[in-house]
Amino acid sequence: MLSFLGRFSTYILTVGEEDAQPWKKNMQDDGSASCACKGIRRCLKCENAKGTEQLEANEAKAVHQFRYDPETRLAVPRDADSSCFSFPGVFLQEDFISEEEEEELIRTMDRDVWNDSQSGRRKQDFGPKVNFKKQKVRLSSFSGLPAVSRSLVLRMQGDASLEDFRPVEQCNLEYLPQRGSSIDPHLDDSWLWGERLVTVNMLSDTTLTMSLEEGLKEEAGLQEEVQVSVLLPRRSLLVLFGEARHRWKHSIRREDIQDRRVCSTFRELSEDFLSGGRHEEMGAKLLDISLSFRGTPV
């Protein structure tokens, strides 16, 4: 049973396949996809093309390393110089889906087109078109969540902690070691997206890295950046909320992708788009479309 923290009002704008192996569609001979990296983003393909001398060097810095223990909900230090501290806002449920369900979900996704994304990822979006900087939402191409996700959402709502969870966006992301896939530390938007981020992890285990650049000076006496590694087993469900959603950035490191990984992240509406909120009418339209479960990727 989850006890969710109060909702946050801070607005943070983020960085939010064919034949026997259809996911290999549009792949290069070396197993990499065409590059869609921009700015400081990078993958193995653009690194090979540009050469390492043109890439920004990562400066070594002091980082306090912890791992998350889902049983105690503590961040446990990897060395003896630090102490455990409470790490609220993470809920992890192993074996949320079965092997057969995972196989069917991936088969269904691979029938659709995977679009190149940044940092070596590919994606499928089922959601409205959003301009977070201008805070505008367009419904024109949004047709709802995919039919295959209806049973997943119903299962989520079967837990008392998620019984009111009504997602209006599903983003499928694919990671491959051949492409150097990763995602940089970021906070998801909180103007449109609500309190909970719910993710189903498929095809391989991986690690989600939670980071706090300013350290935990008051709580744990840690002056430098703090990182907490959260192991995500294959077929598990992850929920981020509270401080883990709004304060700690999350990322997937390149070195933590050992095999093909696919995840589906579901996002709900913020309070501004729910009953009584400033954008209640738009929120009602989004929910009607989303929960029709007739969607195709946008």
C-alpha positions in Angstrom: 0.0 0.0 0.0 1.4 3.3 -1.0 1.0 6.5 0.9 1.6 9.3 -1.6 3.1 12.7 -0.6 1.2 15.9 -1.1 1.1 17.3 -4.6 3.7 19.8 -5.6 3.0 23.1 -7.3 6.5 23.8 -8.7 6.5 24.0 -12.4 9.6 22.4 -13.9 10.0 22.1 -17.7 12.2 19.3 -18.8 14.2 18.0 -21.2 9.3 15.9 -20.4 10.9 -3.2 -36.7 10.0 -6.5 -39.6 10.3 -10.3 -40.2 11.4 -12.5 -37.3 13.0 -9.5 -35.5 10.8 -6.5 -36.6 12.4 -4.1 -34.2 15.6 -4.1 -36.4 13.7 -2.2 -39.1 15.6 1.0 -40.0 18.7 -0.2 -38.3 22.1 0.3 -39.9 24.4 -2.7 -40.8 26.3 -2.1 -37.6 23.1 -2.4 -35.5 22.9 1.3 -34.9 19.9 3.5 -35.8 20.1 6.8 -37.7 21.2 9.6 -35.2 18.7 12.1 -33.9 20.9 13.7 -31.2 20.9 17.5 -30.8 23.0 19.9 -28.7 24.9 18.0 -26.0 23.0 14.8 -26.5 25.0 11.9 -28.0 25.0 8.3 -28.9 27.6 5.8 -30.3 26.7 6.7 -33.9 27.4 10.4 -33.6 30.5 9.8 -31.5 31.9 7.5 -34.2 31.0 10.2 -36.9 32.4 13.2 -35.0 35.3 11.6 -33.3 35.9 11.8 -29.6 38.0 15.0 -29.8 34.9 17.0 -30.8 32.9 15.7 -27.8 32.6 17.5 -24.5 34.7 15.9 -21.9 33.1 14.8 -18.7 34.9 16.2 -15.7 35.6 13.9 -12.8 33.7 15.0 -9.7 33.0 13.7 -6.2 29.7 11.7 -6.0 28.2 9.9 -3.1 26.9 6.5 -4.3 23.9 4.7 -2.8 21.6 1.9 -3.8 17.9 1.7 -3.1 16.5 -1.1 -0.9 12.8 -1.6 -1.9 12.1 -3.6 1.3 13.3 -0.9 3.8 12.9 2.0 1.3 16.3 3.2 2.4 19.2 4.5 0.3 22.1 2.2 1.4 25.7 3.5 1.0 28.2 1.7 -1.3 31.0 2.6 1.1 31.5 2.8 4.8 31.9 6.6 5.0 28.1 7.3 4.7 25.0 6.3 6.5 21.6 5.1 5.2 18.9 7.6 4.7 15.2 7.4 3.9 14.4 7.6 0.2 10.7 8.3 -0.2 8.8 8.5 -3.5 9.7 5.1 -5.1 7.4 2.1 -5.4 8.6 -1.0 -7.1 6.5 -4.1 -7.9 8.3 -7.1 -9.4 6.6 -9.4 -12.0 3.9 -6.9 -12.8 3.4 -8.6 -16.1 4.0 -12.2 -17.1 6.5 -13.5 -19.7 3.6 -14.1 -22.1 2.2 -10.6 -21.6 5.6 -9.1 -22.2 6.0 -11.1 -25.4 2.6 -9.9 -26.7 3.2 -6.3 -25.7 6.6 -6.2 -27.5 5.1 -7.9 -30.6 2.4 -5.3 -30.7 4.8 -2.4 -30.3 7.1 -3.8 -33.0 4.2 -3.7 -35.5 4.3 0.0 -35.3 7.1 2.4 -36.4 9.9 3.2 -33.9 11.0 6.8 -34.4 14.6 7.9 -33.8 15.0 9.9 -30.7 18.0 11.5 -28.9 20.9 9.7 -27.1 20.5 6.6 -29.2 16.9 5.8 -28.2 13.8 5.2 -30.3 10.3 6.0 -29.3 6.6 5.7 -29.9 4.3 8.4 -28.5 0.7 8.0 -27.6 -0.3 11.4 -26.3 -1.1 15.0 -27.2 1.4 17.4 -28.9 2.7 19.7 -26.2 4.7 22.9 -26.3 6.0 23.0 -22.7 7.7 26.4 -23.1 4.5 28.1 -24.4 2.3 25.8 -22.3 0.1 24.8 -25.2 -1.6 21.5 -26.0 -2.8 20.3 -29.4 -5.3 17.4 -29.7 -5.3 17.1 -33.5 -3.3 13.9 -33.9 -4.0 12.3 -30.5 -6.2 9.2 -30.8 -5.7 7.7 -27.3 -3.7 5.1 -25.6 -3.2 1.8 -27.5 -5.7 -1.0 -27.1 -3.1 -3.3 -25.7 -2.6 -1.1 -22.7 -6.2 -1.3 -21.4 -5.5 -4.4 -19.3 -2.3 -2.8 -17.9 -4.1 0.3 -16.8 -6.9 -1.7 -15.2 -4.3 -3.8 -13.3 -2.6 -0.6 -12.1 -5.9 0.7 -10.8 -6.5 -2.5 -9.0 -3.9 -1.4 -6.4 -5.4 1.0 -3.8 -2.5 3.4 -4.3 -3.2 3.7 -8.1 -7.0 3.3 -8.1 -7.5 6.9 -9.3 -4.6 6.8 -11.8 -5.9 7.8 -15.2 -3.1 8.2 -17.7 -3.3 10.6 -20.7 0.0 9.8 -22.3 2.1 6.6 -22.9 5.6 6.9 -24.2 7.4 3.7 -25.3 11.2 4.0 -25.4 13.6 1.5 -26.8 17.3 1.2 -25.7 20.0 -0.8 -27.4 23.7 -1.2 -26.3 24.7 -1.1 -30.0 23.5 2.5 -30.2 24.8 3.6 -26.8 21.3 4.3 -25.7 20.8 6.4 -22.6 18.7 9.2 -21.1 20.3 12.2 -19.3 19.3 13.2 -15.8 16.1 15.2 -15.9 12.9 16.1 -14.2 9.6 15.5 -16.0 7.3 18.4 -16.7 4.8 19.3 -13.9 2.6 21.8 -15.8 0.7 19.2 -17.7 1.9 15.9 -16.1 0.7 15.0 -12.6 2.1 13.5 -9.4 2.8 10.0 -10.5 5.1 8.6 -13.3 4.4 4.9 -13.8 6.8 2.8 -15.9 6.7 -0.9 -17.0 10.2 -2.2 -17.7 10.6 -4.9 -20.3 13.1 -7.3 -22.0 16.0 -6.7 -19.6 17.0 -5.6 -16.1 18.4 -2.1 -15.9 19.2 0.5 -13.3 17.6 3.9 -12.9 20.0 6.5 -11.4 18.4 9.1 -9.2 20.6 12.2 -8.6 20.7 15.3 -6.5 23.4 17.7 -7.6 23.3 20.0 -4.6 23.8 17.1 -2.2 21.9 16.3 1.1 23.6 18.8 3.4 20.9 19.1 6.0 19.4 15.6 5.8 22.6 13.5 5.6 25.5 16.0 5.8 26.5 15.2 2.2 27.9 18.2 0.4 28.6 16.8 -3.0 26.2 15.2 -5.5 24.3 12.2 -4.3 23.3 9.3 -6.6 20.9 6.5 -5.7 20.8 3.4 -8.0 17.4 1.8 -8.3 17.4 -1.7 -9.8 14.6 -2.3 -12.3 14.0 -6.0 -12.8 12.6 -7.2 -16.1 8.8 -7.0 -16.2 8.6 -4.8 -13.1 6.4 -1.8 -12.4 8.0 1.5 -11.1 6.1 4.5 -9.7 7.9 7.8 -9.0 6.1 10.3 -6.8 6.8 13.0 -4.2 10.4 13.9 -3.8 11.6 11.3 -6.2 9.3 12.8 -8.9 9.9 16.5 -8.2 13.3 16.9 -6.5 15.5 14.1 -7.7 16.5 13.8 -11.3 16.3 10.4 -13.0 18.4 8.9 -15.8 19.4 5.7 -17.5 23.2 5.4 -18.1 24.6 3.9 -21.2 26.6 1.3 -19.2 23.4 0.0 -17.6 22.0 -1.1 -21.0 23.3 -4.6 -21.6 20.5 -5.9 -23.9 17.5 -4.5 -25.7 15.3 -2.7 -23.2 11.8 -1.4 -23.8 9.8 0.6 -21.3 6.4 2.1 -21.3 5.9 5.2 -19.2 2.4 6.4 -18.4 1.7 10.0 -17.2 -1.4 11.5 -15.6 -2.8 15.0 -15.6 -1.7 17.7 -13.1 -4.3 19.3 -10.9 -4.7 22.3 -13.2 -6.2 19.9 -15.8 -8.5 18.1 -13.4 -12.0 19.0 -12.1 -11.9 22.5 -10.7 -8.6 23.4 -12.3 -7.8 26.2 -14.7 -7.7 23.9 -17.7 -10.5 21.5 -16.6 -12.1 21.5 -20.1 -9.0 20.5 -21.9 -8.2 17.9 -19.3 -11.7 16.3 -19.8 -11.1 16.1 -23.5 -7.7 14.5 -23.0 -9.1 11.9 -20.7 -12.0 11.0 -23.1 -9.6 10.5 -25.9 -6.9 8.7 -23.9 -9.1 6.2 -22.2 -10.9 5.2 -25.5 -7.8 2.9 -26.0 -8.0 3.3 -29.8 -4.7 5.1 -30.2 -1.9 4.9 -32.8 1.5 6.5 -32.4 1.6 10.2 -33.1 
